[in-house]
Amino acid sequence: MKLNVYAFGSALVDIQVQVDEAVFQELGLEKGNMYLTERSRQEQVLKRLLGADELSLDSISRRLQTAAGGSAANTVYGIVQLGGTAGLCGAVADDAFGELYRRYMQASGVRFTPRIRSGMSGSCVVLISADAQRTMLTCLGVSSEIAADYIDVQQLQNSDYLYLEGYLFDSSMATETMLHAIKLARAAGVKVAFTASDAFCIERHRDLFLKILNGDVDLLFANAQEACALTGAPDTDGALRRLAGMCPGVAITDGERGSFLHFEGATVRVAPHSVKAVDTTGAGDSYAAGLLYGLTNGCSLERSGAIASLFSARVVSQMGPRYAGNIREEVQACAVHIDSGSDQDFLR
Protein backbone atom coordinates (compact mmCIF):
# COMPACT_ATOMS: atom_id res chain seq x y z
CA MET A 1 0.00 0.00 0.00
CA LYS A 2 1.36 3.41 -0.98
CA LEU A 3 1.58 5.82 1.95
CA ASN A 4 1.69 9.60 1.86
CA VAL A 5 3.72 9.65 5.07
CA TYR A 6 5.52 7.15 7.31
CA ALA A 7 6.35 8.70 10.69
CA PHE A 8 8.52 8.07 13.73
CA GLY A 9 7.29 9.44 17.02
CA SER A 10 6.82 9.07 20.76
CA ALA A 11 3.61 7.16 21.45
CA LEU A 12 2.16 9.17 24.34
CA VAL A 13 -1.26 9.03 25.97
CA ASP A 14 -2.29 12.68 26.30
CA ILE A 15 -4.24 13.73 29.40
CA GLN A 16 -5.69 17.24 29.02
CA VAL A 17 -6.51 19.46 32.00
CA GLN A 18 -7.79 23.05 31.99
CA VAL A 19 -6.10 25.07 34.74
CA ASP A 20 -6.02 28.55 36.29
CA GLU A 21 -3.00 30.82 35.88
CA ALA A 22 -2.10 30.50 39.57
CA VAL A 23 -1.38 26.80 39.12
CA PHE A 24 1.84 27.45 37.20
CA GLN A 25 3.45 29.45 39.99
CA GLU A 26 2.26 26.96 42.59
CA LEU A 27 3.73 24.03 40.65
CA GLY A 28 6.91 25.90 39.66
CA LEU A 29 6.23 25.65 35.93
CA GLU A 30 6.86 28.14 33.14
CA LYS A 31 3.77 28.32 30.97
CA GLY A 32 4.13 27.08 27.41
CA ASN A 33 7.08 24.75 28.01
CA MET A 34 7.51 21.00 27.71
CA TYR A 35 9.03 19.30 30.75
CA LEU A 36 10.47 15.79 30.81
CA THR A 37 9.40 14.25 34.09
CA GLU A 38 8.55 11.02 35.92
CA ARG A 39 5.14 9.37 36.25
CA SER A 40 5.19 10.13 39.98
CA ARG A 41 5.39 13.87 39.21
CA GLN A 42 2.48 13.59 36.77
CA GLU A 43 0.42 11.79 39.40
CA GLN A 44 1.30 14.41 42.01
CA VAL A 45 0.08 17.19 39.70
CA LEU A 46 -3.11 15.35 38.73
CA LYS A 47 -3.97 14.56 42.35
CA ARG A 48 -3.52 18.24 43.20
CA LEU A 49 -5.72 19.38 40.32
CA LEU A 50 -8.42 16.74 40.73
CA GLY A 51 -8.45 16.72 44.51
CA ALA A 52 -7.99 12.96 44.47
CA ASP A 53 -6.05 10.71 46.82
CA GLU A 54 -5.79 7.83 44.35
CA LEU A 55 -5.64 7.77 40.56
CA SER A 56 -6.41 5.10 38.00
CA LEU A 57 -6.68 5.22 34.22
CA ASP A 58 -10.42 4.65 34.51
CA SER A 59 -10.87 7.60 36.87
CA ILE A 60 -8.68 9.81 34.67
CA SER A 61 -10.61 8.83 31.52
CA ARG A 62 -13.94 9.57 33.19
CA ARG A 63 -12.94 13.02 34.43
CA LEU A 64 -10.50 14.24 31.79
CA GLN A 65 -10.02 14.11 28.04
CA THR A 66 -7.49 11.54 26.84
CA ALA A 67 -6.07 10.85 23.38
CA ALA A 68 -3.44 8.75 21.65
CA GLY A 69 -0.99 11.59 21.25
CA GLY A 70 2.58 12.45 20.50
CA SER A 71 3.50 15.02 17.86
CA ALA A 72 4.08 12.67 14.92
CA ALA A 73 1.05 10.56 15.84
CA ASN A 74 -1.16 13.66 15.76
CA THR A 75 0.17 14.51 12.32
CA VAL A 76 -0.39 11.10 10.72
CA TYR A 77 -3.84 10.94 12.32
CA GLY A 78 -4.63 14.28 10.69
CA ILE A 79 -3.41 13.07 7.29
CA VAL A 80 -5.82 10.13 7.49
CA GLN A 81 -8.65 12.46 8.56
CA LEU A 82 -8.04 14.45 5.39
CA GLY A 83 -8.31 11.30 3.29
CA GLY A 84 -4.63 10.45 2.99
CA THR A 85 -2.65 7.37 3.98
CA ALA A 86 -0.10 7.20 6.76
CA GLY A 87 1.83 4.83 9.01
CA LEU A 88 3.48 5.25 12.40
CA CYS A 89 6.48 3.59 14.03
CA GLY A 90 6.29 3.71 17.82
CA ALA A 91 6.64 1.75 21.06
CA VAL A 92 4.28 1.13 23.98
CA ALA A 93 4.36 -1.15 27.01
CA ASP A 94 2.02 -3.98 27.95
CA ASP A 95 0.05 -1.86 30.41
CA ALA A 96 -3.23 0.06 30.65
CA PHE A 97 -1.87 3.15 28.88
CA GLY A 98 -0.40 0.99 26.13
CA GLU A 99 -3.69 -0.81 25.58
CA LEU A 100 -5.55 2.51 25.46
CA TYR A 101 -3.06 3.85 22.91
CA ARG A 102 -3.35 0.79 20.68
CA ARG A 103 -7.14 0.95 20.81
CA TYR A 104 -7.22 4.64 19.83
CA MET A 105 -4.78 4.15 16.96
CA GLN A 106 -6.47 1.06 15.57
CA ALA A 107 -9.71 3.04 15.30
CA SER A 108 -7.97 5.95 13.56
CA GLY A 109 -7.08 4.31 10.25
CA VAL A 110 -3.34 4.92 10.71
CA ARG A 111 -1.22 1.87 9.86
CA PHE A 112 0.25 1.21 13.30
CA THR A 113 1.74 -2.06 14.50
CA PRO A 114 3.30 -1.09 17.83
CA ARG A 115 6.31 -2.81 19.30
CA ILE A 116 5.55 -3.90 22.85
CA ARG A 117 8.37 -3.36 25.33
CA SER A 118 8.67 -4.19 29.00
CA GLY A 119 8.32 -1.18 31.23
CA MET A 120 5.86 1.71 31.25
CA SER A 121 4.06 3.38 28.34
CA GLY A 122 4.64 7.07 27.71
CA SER A 123 2.18 9.74 28.80
CA CYS A 124 1.83 13.51 28.70
CA VAL A 125 -0.17 15.67 31.10
CA VAL A 126 -1.19 18.76 29.13
CA LEU A 127 -2.08 21.81 31.25
CA ILE A 128 -4.23 24.21 29.24
CA SER A 129 -4.51 27.81 30.45
CA ALA A 130 -7.23 30.36 29.72
CA ASP A 131 -5.14 31.90 26.91
CA ALA A 132 -5.12 28.47 25.16
CA GLN A 133 -1.42 27.84 25.76
CA ARG A 134 -0.37 24.28 26.57
CA THR A 135 2.25 23.30 29.12
CA MET A 136 3.32 19.67 28.98
CA LEU A 137 4.63 17.28 31.60
CA THR A 138 5.94 14.33 29.61
CA CYS A 139 6.93 10.94 30.95
CA LEU A 140 8.53 9.19 27.99
CA GLY A 141 8.47 5.68 29.43
CA VAL A 142 9.26 3.23 26.62
CA SER A 143 7.96 5.59 23.91
CA SER A 144 11.44 6.81 23.02
CA GLU A 145 12.94 3.31 22.90
CA ILE A 146 12.51 2.88 19.14
CA ALA A 147 15.12 0.42 17.90
CA ALA A 148 16.32 0.14 14.31
CA ASP A 149 14.59 -3.21 13.81
CA TYR A 150 11.23 -1.53 14.58
CA ILE A 151 11.33 0.17 11.18
CA ASP A 152 8.84 -1.25 8.71
CA VAL A 153 11.19 -0.96 5.75
CA GLN A 154 8.48 -1.77 3.21
CA GLN A 155 6.18 0.96 4.54
CA LEU A 156 9.04 3.46 4.59
CA GLN A 157 10.13 2.64 1.03
CA ASN A 158 6.52 2.89 -0.21
CA SER A 159 5.97 6.37 1.25
CA ASP A 160 6.25 9.82 -0.27
CA TYR A 161 7.70 11.26 2.96
CA LEU A 162 9.44 10.01 6.07
CA TYR A 163 8.32 12.28 8.94
CA LEU A 164 10.45 12.68 12.08
CA GLU A 165 10.01 14.65 15.31
CA GLY A 166 12.76 16.53 17.12
CA TYR A 167 11.55 15.30 20.50
CA LEU A 168 13.12 11.92 19.71
CA PHE A 169 16.57 13.49 20.04
CA ASP A 170 16.00 13.15 23.80
CA SER A 171 16.66 9.41 23.35
CA SER A 172 20.02 8.17 22.10
CA MET A 173 18.40 4.95 20.81
CA ALA A 174 15.70 6.83 18.90
CA THR A 175 18.30 9.24 17.52
CA GLU A 176 20.34 6.40 16.05
CA THR A 177 17.18 4.85 14.61
CA MET A 178 16.15 8.14 12.99
CA LEU A 179 19.55 8.59 11.39
CA HIS A 180 19.34 5.03 10.05
CA ALA A 181 15.82 5.69 8.74
CA ILE A 182 17.06 8.79 6.91
CA LYS A 183 19.68 6.66 5.12
CA LEU A 184 16.98 4.15 4.12
CA ALA A 185 14.75 6.97 2.88
CA ARG A 186 17.54 8.53 0.84
CA ALA A 187 18.38 5.18 -0.78
CA ALA A 188 14.71 4.64 -1.70
CA GLY A 189 14.11 8.17 -3.03
CA VAL A 190 11.75 9.01 -0.15
CA LYS A 191 11.72 12.65 0.97
CA VAL A 192 12.38 13.52 4.62
CA ALA A 193 10.23 15.94 6.62
CA PHE A 194 11.22 17.01 10.12
CA THR A 195 9.44 18.97 12.85
CA ALA A 196 11.55 21.03 15.25
CA SER A 197 9.12 20.20 18.08
CA ASP A 198 10.19 22.64 20.80
CA ALA A 199 12.62 25.52 21.34
CA PHE A 200 13.99 23.92 24.51
CA CYS A 201 14.53 20.67 22.62
CA ILE A 202 16.56 22.68 20.11
CA GLU A 203 18.69 24.12 22.93
CA ARG A 204 19.36 20.62 24.26
CA HIS A 205 20.37 19.18 20.89
CA ARG A 206 21.43 22.08 18.66
CA ASP A 207 24.33 20.23 17.04
CA LEU A 208 22.10 17.29 16.08
CA PHE A 209 19.46 19.60 14.64
CA LEU A 210 21.98 21.47 12.51
CA LYS A 211 23.64 18.24 11.40
CA ILE A 212 20.50 16.78 9.83
CA LEU A 213 19.18 20.11 8.51
CA ASN A 214 22.25 20.54 6.35
CA GLY A 215 21.58 17.96 3.66
CA ASP A 216 19.30 15.34 5.20
CA VAL A 217 15.95 17.18 5.45
CA ASP A 218 13.73 18.14 2.50
CA LEU A 219 11.00 19.91 4.50
CA LEU A 220 11.33 21.50 7.94
CA PHE A 221 8.39 22.48 10.15
CA ALA A 222 8.91 25.04 12.94
CA ASN A 223 7.06 27.81 14.70
CA ALA A 224 8.58 31.29 14.86
CA GLN A 225 10.20 30.74 18.26
CA GLU A 226 11.77 27.47 17.13
CA ALA A 227 12.96 28.94 13.83
CA CYS A 228 14.69 31.81 15.62
CA ALA A 229 16.20 29.41 18.17
CA LEU A 230 17.61 27.30 15.34
CA THR A 231 19.12 30.17 13.40
CA GLY A 232 19.81 32.92 15.92
CA ALA A 233 17.80 35.28 13.70
CA PRO A 234 15.91 38.10 15.45
CA ASP A 235 12.66 37.58 13.55
CA THR A 236 10.69 35.16 11.38
CA ASP A 237 11.75 36.75 8.09
CA GLY A 238 15.42 36.40 8.93
CA ALA A 239 14.94 32.85 10.19
CA LEU A 240 13.15 31.87 6.97
CA ARG A 241 16.00 33.21 4.84
CA ARG A 242 18.62 31.34 6.85
CA LEU A 243 16.67 28.08 6.96
CA ALA A 244 15.97 28.26 3.22
CA GLY A 245 19.73 28.10 2.79
CA MET A 246 19.80 24.79 4.66
CA CYS A 247 16.63 23.02 3.46
CA PRO A 248 14.82 23.06 0.11
CA GLY A 249 11.52 23.21 2.00
CA VAL A 250 10.66 25.28 5.09
CA ALA A 251 7.31 25.93 6.80
CA ILE A 252 7.21 28.46 9.65
CA THR A 253 4.01 29.20 11.56
CA ASP A 254 3.81 32.60 13.23
CA GLY A 255 0.48 33.00 15.01
CA GLU A 256 -1.60 35.95 13.83
CA ARG A 257 0.90 36.67 11.03
CA GLY A 258 -0.04 33.37 9.43
CA SER A 259 2.61 31.05 8.04
CA PHE A 260 5.52 31.31 5.64
CA LEU A 261 6.48 28.62 3.15
CA HIS A 262 9.64 28.23 1.11
CA PHE A 263 9.49 25.25 -1.23
CA GLU A 264 11.46 24.44 -4.36
CA GLY A 265 12.52 28.06 -4.80
CA ALA A 266 9.09 29.63 -4.22
CA THR A 267 8.15 31.63 -1.11
CA VAL A 268 4.51 32.02 -0.08
CA ARG A 269 2.74 33.65 2.84
CA VAL A 270 -0.46 31.91 3.95
CA ALA A 271 -3.00 34.06 5.78
CA PRO A 272 -4.30 32.73 9.11
CA HIS A 273 -7.91 31.82 9.85
CA SER A 274 -9.37 33.99 12.59
CA VAL A 275 -10.68 31.78 15.42
CA LYS A 276 -11.07 31.93 19.19
CA ALA A 277 -8.32 29.66 20.45
CA VAL A 278 -9.32 27.21 23.18
CA ASP A 279 -6.33 24.86 23.23
CA THR A 280 -3.20 25.14 21.09
CA THR A 281 -2.21 21.50 21.65
CA GLY A 282 -1.68 19.93 18.25
CA ALA A 283 -1.74 23.21 16.31
CA GLY A 284 1.62 22.61 14.65
CA ASP A 285 0.91 18.91 14.22
CA SER A 286 -2.31 19.55 12.31
CA TYR A 287 -0.59 22.23 10.23
CA ALA A 288 2.04 19.67 9.21
CA ALA A 289 -0.74 17.19 8.41
CA GLY A 290 -2.47 19.65 6.11
CA LEU A 291 0.67 20.68 4.27
CA LEU A 292 1.95 17.13 3.81
CA TYR A 293 -1.47 15.92 2.69
CA GLY A 294 -1.66 18.66 0.08
CA LEU A 295 1.88 18.23 -1.22
CA THR A 296 1.47 14.45 -1.56
CA ASN A 297 -1.92 14.66 -3.24
CA GLY A 298 -1.21 16.97 -6.16
CA CYS A 299 -2.11 20.33 -4.59
CA SER A 300 -0.18 23.51 -5.29
CA LEU A 301 2.00 24.99 -2.55
CA GLU A 302 -0.60 27.73 -1.99
CA ARG A 303 -3.48 25.29 -1.69
CA SER A 304 -1.47 22.94 0.53
CA GLY A 305 -0.70 25.86 2.84
CA ALA A 306 -4.35 26.87 2.89
CA ILE A 307 -5.40 23.35 3.91
CA ALA A 308 -2.77 23.44 6.66
CA SER A 309 -3.96 26.82 7.92
CA LEU A 310 -7.61 25.77 7.97
CA PHE A 311 -6.88 22.48 9.74
CA SER A 312 -4.73 24.13 12.40
CA ALA A 313 -7.40 26.76 13.07
CA ARG A 314 -10.07 24.11 13.52
CA VAL A 315 -7.92 22.15 15.98
CA VAL A 316 -7.12 25.12 18.24
CA SER A 317 -10.81 26.05 18.44
CA GLN A 318 -11.54 22.94 20.53
CA MET A 319 -10.05 20.93 23.39
CA GLY A 320 -7.53 18.27 22.40
CA PRO A 321 -5.09 17.72 19.52
CA ARG A 322 -7.47 15.82 17.23
CA TYR A 323 -10.23 17.61 15.35
CA ALA A 324 -13.69 16.29 16.25
CA GLY A 325 -15.35 17.58 13.07
CA ASN A 326 -15.14 16.41 9.46
CA ILE A 327 -12.12 18.28 8.16
CA ARG A 328 -12.29 16.56 4.78
CA GLU A 329 -15.76 17.97 4.11
CA GLU A 330 -14.67 21.43 5.27
CA VAL A 331 -11.63 21.40 2.99
CA GLN A 332 -13.76 20.26 0.06
CA ALA A 333 -16.25 23.06 0.75
CA CYS A 334 -13.44 25.61 0.71
CA ALA A 335 -12.03 24.06 -2.46
CA VAL A 336 -15.25 24.96 -4.29
CA HIS A 337 -14.15 28.58 -4.01
CA ILE A 338 -10.76 27.71 -5.47
CA ASP A 339 -12.30 25.91 -8.41
CA SER A 340 -14.56 28.86 -9.17
CA GLY A 341 -11.92 31.54 -8.64
CA SER A 342 -8.35 31.82 -7.47
CA ASP A 343 -6.37 30.24 -4.67
CA GLN A 344 -6.66 33.55 -2.84
CA ASP A 345 -10.32 32.78 -2.10
CA PHE A 346 -9.17 29.81 -0.07
CA LEU A 347 -6.43 31.66 1.76
CA ARG A 348 -8.78 34.12 3.39
C-alpha positions as CSV (number, residue, x, y, z in Angstrom):
1,M,0.0,0.0,0.0
2,K,1.4,3.4,-1.0
3,L,1.6,5.8,2.0
4,N,1.7,9.6,1.9
5,V,3.7,9.6,5.1
6,Y,5.5,7.2,7.3
7,A,6.4,8.7,10.7
8,F,8.5,8.1,13.7
9,G,7.3,9.4,17.0
10,S,6.8,9.1,20.8
11,A,3.6,7.2,21.5
12,L,2.2,9.2,24.3
13,V,-1.3,9.0,26.0
14,D,-2.3,12.7,26.3
15,I,-4.2,13.7,29.4
16,Q,-5.7,17.2,29.0
17,V,-6.5,19.5,32.0
18,Q,-7.8,23.0,32.0
19,V,-6.1,25.1,34.7
20,D,-6.0,28.5,36.3
21,E,-3.0,30.8,35.9
22,A,-2.1,30.5,39.6
23,V,-1.4,26.8,39.1
24,F,1.8,27.4,37.2
25,Q,3.4,29.4,40.0
26,E,2.3,27.0,42.6
27,L,3.7,24.0,40.6
28,G,6.9,25.9,39.7
29,L,6.2,25.6,35.9
30,E,6.9,28.1,33.1
31,K,3.8,28.3,31.0
32,G,4.1,27.1,27.4
33,N,7.1,24.8,28.0
34,M,7.5,21.0,27.7
35,Y,9.0,19.3,30.8
36,L,10.5,15.8,30.8
37,T,9.4,14.2,34.1
38,E,8.6,11.0,35.9
39,R,5.1,9.4,36.2
40,S,5.2,10.1,40.0
41,R,5.4,13.9,39.2
42,Q,2.5,13.6,36.8
43,E,0.4,11.8,39.4
44,Q,1.3,14.4,42.0
45,V,0.1,17.2,39.7
46,L,-3.1,15.3,38.7
47,K,-4.0,14.6,42.4
48,R,-3.5,18.2,43.2
49,L,-5.7,19.4,40.3
50,L,-8.4,16.7,40.7
51,G,-8.5,16.7,44.5
52,A,-8.0,13.0,44.5
53,D,-6.0,10.7,46.8
54,E,-5.8,7.8,44.4
55,L,-5.6,7.8,40.6
56,S,-6.4,5.1,38.0
57,L,-6.7,5.2,34.2
58,D,-10.4,4.7,34.5
59,S,-10.9,7.6,36.9
60,I,-8.7,9.8,34.7
61,S,-10.6,8.8,31.5
62,R,-13.9,9.6,33.2
63,R,-12.9,13.0,34.4
64,L,-10.5,14.2,31.8
65,Q,-10.0,14.1,28.0
66,T,-7.5,11.5,26.8
67,A,-6.1,10.8,23.4
68,A,-3.4,8.7,21.6
69,G,-1.0,11.6,21.2
70,G,2.6,12.4,20.5
71,S,3.5,15.0,17.9
72,A,4.1,12.7,14.9
73,A,1.0,10.6,15.8
74,N,-1.2,13.7,15.8
75,T,0.2,14.5,12.3
76,V,-0.4,11.1,10.7
77,Y,-3.8,10.9,12.3
78,G,-4.6,14.3,10.7
79,I,-3.4,13.1,7.3
80,V,-5.8,10.1,7.5
81,Q,-8.7,12.5,8.6
82,L,-8.0,14.5,5.4
83,G,-8.3,11.3,3.3
84,G,-4.6,10.5,3.0
85,T,-2.7,7.4,4.0
86,A,-0.1,7.2,6.8
87,G,1.8,4.8,9.0
88,L,3.5,5.2,12.4
89,C,6.5,3.6,14.0
90,G,6.3,3.7,17.8
91,A,6.6,1.7,21.1
92,V,4.3,1.1,24.0
93,A,4.4,-1.2,27.0
94,D,2.0,-4.0,27.9
95,D,0.1,-1.9,30.4
96,A,-3.2,0.1,30.6
97,F,-1.9,3.2,28.9
98,G,-0.4,1.0,26.1
99,E,-3.7,-0.8,25.6
100,L,-5.5,2.5,25.5
101,Y,-3.1,3.9,22.9
102,R,-3.4,0.8,20.7
103,R,-7.1,1.0,20.8
104,Y,-7.2,4.6,19.8
105,M,-4.8,4.2,17.0
106,Q,-6.5,1.1,15.6
107,A,-9.7,3.0,15.3
108,S,-8.0,5.9,13.6
109,G,-7.1,4.3,10.2
110,V,-3.3,4.9,10.7
111,R,-1.2,1.9,9.9
112,F,0.3,1.2,13.3
113,T,1.7,-2.1,14.5
114,P,3.3,-1.1,17.8
115,R,6.3,-2.8,19.3
116,I,5.6,-3.9,22.9
117,R,8.4,-3.4,25.3
118,S,8.7,-4.2,29.0
119,G,8.3,-1.2,31.2
120,M,5.9,1.7,31.3
121,S,4.1,3.4,28.3
122,G,4.6,7.1,27.7
123,S,2.2,9.7,28.8
124,C,1.8,13.5,28.7
125,V,-0.2,15.7,31.1
126,V,-1.2,18.8,29.1
127,L,-2.1,21.8,31.2
128,I,-4.2,24.2,29.2
129,S,-4.5,27.8,30.5
130,A,-7.2,30.4,29.7
131,D,-5.1,31.9,26.9
132,A,-5.1,28.5,25.2
133,Q,-1.4,27.8,25.8
134,R,-0.4,24.3,26.6
135,T,2.3,23.3,29.1
136,M,3.3,19.7,29.0
137,L,4.6,17.3,31.6
138,T,5.9,14.3,29.6
139,C,6.9,10.9,31.0
140,L,8.5,9.2,28.0
141,G,8.5,5.7,29.4
142,V,9.3,3.2,26.6
143,S,8.0,5.6,23.9
144,S,11.4,6.8,23.0
145,E,12.9,3.3,22.9
146,I,12.5,2.9,19.1
147,A,15.1,0.4,17.9
148,A,16.3,0.1,14.3
149,D,14.6,-3.2,13.8
150,Y,11.2,-1.5,14.6
151,I,11.3,0.2,11.2
152,D,8.8,-1.3,8.7
153,V,11.2,-1.0,5.8
154,Q,8.5,-1.8,3.2
155,Q,6.2,1.0,4.5
156,L,9.0,3.5,4.6
157,Q,10.1,2.6,1.0
158,N,6.5,2.9,-0.2
159,S,6.0,6.4,1.3
160,D,6.2,9.8,-0.3
161,Y,7.7,11.3,3.0
162,L,9.4,10.0,6.1
163,Y,8.3,12.3,8.9
164,L,10.5,12.7,12.1
165,E,10.0,14.7,15.3
166,G,12.8,16.5,17.1
167,Y,11.5,15.3,20.5
168,L,13.1,11.9,19.7
169,F,16.6,13.5,20.0
170,D,16.0,13.1,23.8
171,S,16.7,9.4,23.4
172,S,20.0,8.2,22.1
173,M,18.4,5.0,20.8
174,A,15.7,6.8,18.9
175,T,18.3,9.2,17.5
176,E,20.3,6.4,16.0
177,T,17.2,4.8,14.6
178,M,16.1,8.1,13.0
179,L,19.6,8.6,11.4
180,H,19.3,5.0,10.1
181,A,15.8,5.7,8.7
182,I,17.1,8.8,6.9
183,K,19.7,6.7,5.1
184,L,17.0,4.2,4.1
185,A,14.8,7.0,2.9
186,R,17.5,8.5,0.8
187,A,18.4,5.2,-0.8
188,A,14.7,4.6,-1.7
189,G,14.1,8.2,-3.0
190,V,11.7,9.0,-0.2
191,K,11.7,12.6,1.0
192,V,12.4,13.5,4.6
193,A,10.2,15.9,6.6
194,F,11.2,17.0,10.1
195,T,9.4,19.0,12.9
196,A,11.6,21.0,15.2
197,S,9.1,20.2,18.1
198,D,10.2,22.6,20.8
199,A,12.6,25.5,21.3
200,F,14.0,23.9,24.5
201,C,14.5,20.7,22.6
202,I,16.6,22.7,20.1
203,E,18.7,24.1,22.9
204,R,19.4,20.6,24.3
205,H,20.4,19.2,20.9
206,R,21.4,22.1,18.7
207,D,24.3,20.2,17.0
208,L,22.1,17.3,16.1
209,F,19.5,19.6,14.6
210,L,22.0,21.5,12.5
211,K,23.6,18.2,11.4
212,I,20.5,16.8,9.8
213,L,19.2,20.1,8.5
214,N,22.3,20.5,6.3
215,G,21.6,18.0,3.7
216,D,19.3,15.3,5.2
217,V,16.0,17.2,5.4
218,D,13.7,18.1,2.5
219,L,11.0,19.9,4.5
220,L,11.3,21.5,7.9
221,F,8.4,22.5,10.1
222,A,8.9,25.0,12.9
223,N,7.1,27.8,14.7
224,A,8.6,31.3,14.9
225,Q,10.2,30.7,18.3
226,E,11.8,27.5,17.1
227,A,13.0,28.9,13.8
228,C,14.7,31.8,15.6
229,A,16.2,29.4,18.2
230,L,17.6,27.3,15.3
231,T,19.1,30.2,13.4
232,G,19.8,32.9,15.9
233,A,17.8,35.3,13.7
234,P,15.9,38.1,15.4
235,D,12.7,37.6,13.6
236,T,10.7,35.2,11.4
237,D,11.7,36.7,8.1
238,G,15.4,36.4,8.9
239,A,14.9,32.9,10.2
240,L,13.2,31.9,7.0
241,R,16.0,33.2,4.8
242,R,18.6,31.3,6.9
243,L,16.7,28.1,7.0
244,A,16.0,28.3,3.2
245,G,19.7,28.1,2.8
246,M,19.8,24.8,4.7
247,C,16.6,23.0,3.5
248,P,14.8,23.1,0.1
249,G,11.5,23.2,2.0
250,V,10.7,25.3,5.1
251,A,7.3,25.9,6.8
252,I,7.2,28.5,9.6
253,T,4.0,29.2,11.6
254,D,3.8,32.6,13.2
255,G,0.5,33.0,15.0
256,E,-1.6,36.0,13.8
257,R,0.9,36.7,11.0
258,G,0.0,33.4,9.4
259,S,2.6,31.1,8.0
260,F,5.5,31.3,5.6
261,L,6.5,28.6,3.1
262,H,9.6,28.2,1.1
263,F,9.5,25.3,-1.2
264,E,11.5,24.4,-4.4
265,G,12.5,28.1,-4.8
266,A,9.1,29.6,-4.2
267,T,8.2,31.6,-1.1
268,V,4.5,32.0,-0.1
269,R,2.7,33.7,2.8
270,V,-0.5,31.9,3.9
271,A,-3.0,34.1,5.8
272,P,-4.3,32.7,9.1
273,H,-7.9,31.8,9.9
274,S,-9.4,34.0,12.6
275,V,-10.7,31.8,15.4
276,K,-11.1,31.9,19.2
277,A,-8.3,29.7,20.4
278,V,-9.3,27.2,23.2
279,D,-6.3,24.9,23.2
280,T,-3.2,25.1,21.1
281,T,-2.2,21.5,21.7
282,G,-1.7,19.9,18.2
283,A,-1.7,23.2,16.3
284,G,1.6,22.6,14.6
285,D,0.9,18.9,14.2
286,S,-2.3,19.6,12.3
287,Y,-0.6,22.2,10.2
288,A,2.0,19.7,9.2
289,A,-0.7,17.2,8.4
290,G,-2.5,19.6,6.1
291,L,0.7,20.7,4.3
292,L,2.0,17.1,3.8
293,Y,-1.5,15.9,2.7
294,G,-1.7,18.7,0.1
295,L,1.9,18.2,-1.2
296,T,1.5,14.5,-1.6
297,N,-1.9,14.7,-3.2
298,G,-1.2,17.0,-6.2
299,C,-2.1,20.3,-4.6
300,S,-0.2,23.5,-5.3
301,L,2.0,25.0,-2.6
302,E,-0.6,27.7,-2.0
303,R,-3.5,25.3,-1.7
304,S,-1.5,22.9,0.5
305,G,-0.7,25.9,2.8
306,A,-4.4,26.9,2.9
307,I,-5.4,23.3,3.9
308,A,-2.8,23.4,6.7
309,S,-4.0,26.8,7.9
310,L,-7.6,25.8,8.0
311,F,-6.9,22.5,9.7
312,S,-4.7,24.1,12.4
313,A,-7.4,26.8,13.1
314,R,-10.1,24.1,13.5
315,V,-7.9,22.1,16.0
316,V,-7.1,25.1,18.2
317,S,-10.8,26.1,18.4
318,Q,-11.5,22.9,20.5
319,M,-10.0,20.9,23.4
320,G,-7.5,18.3,22.4
321,P,-5.1,17.7,19.5
322,R,-7.5,15.8,17.2
323,Y,-10.2,17.6,15.4
324,A,-13.7,16.3,16.2
325,G,-15.4,17.6,13.1
326,N,-15.1,16.4,9.5
327,I,-12.1,18.3,8.2
328,R,-12.3,16.6,4.8
329,E,-15.8,18.0,4.1
330,E,-14.7,21.4,5.3
331,V,-11.6,21.4,3.0
332,Q,-13.8,20.3,0.1
333,A,-16.3,23.1,0.7
334,C,-13.4,25.6,0.7
335,A,-12.0,24.1,-2.5
336,V,-15.3,25.0,-4.3
337,H,-14.1,28.6,-4.0
338,I,-10.8,27.7,-5.5
339,D,-12.3,25.9,-8.4
340,S,-14.6,28.9,-9.2
341,G,-11.9,31.5,-8.6
342,S,-8.4,31.8,-7.5
343,D,-6.4,30.2,-4.7
344,Q,-6.7,33.5,-2.8
345,D,-10.3,32.8,-2.1
346,F,-9.2,29.8,-0.1
347,L,-6.4,31.7,1.8
348,R,-8.8,34.1,3.4
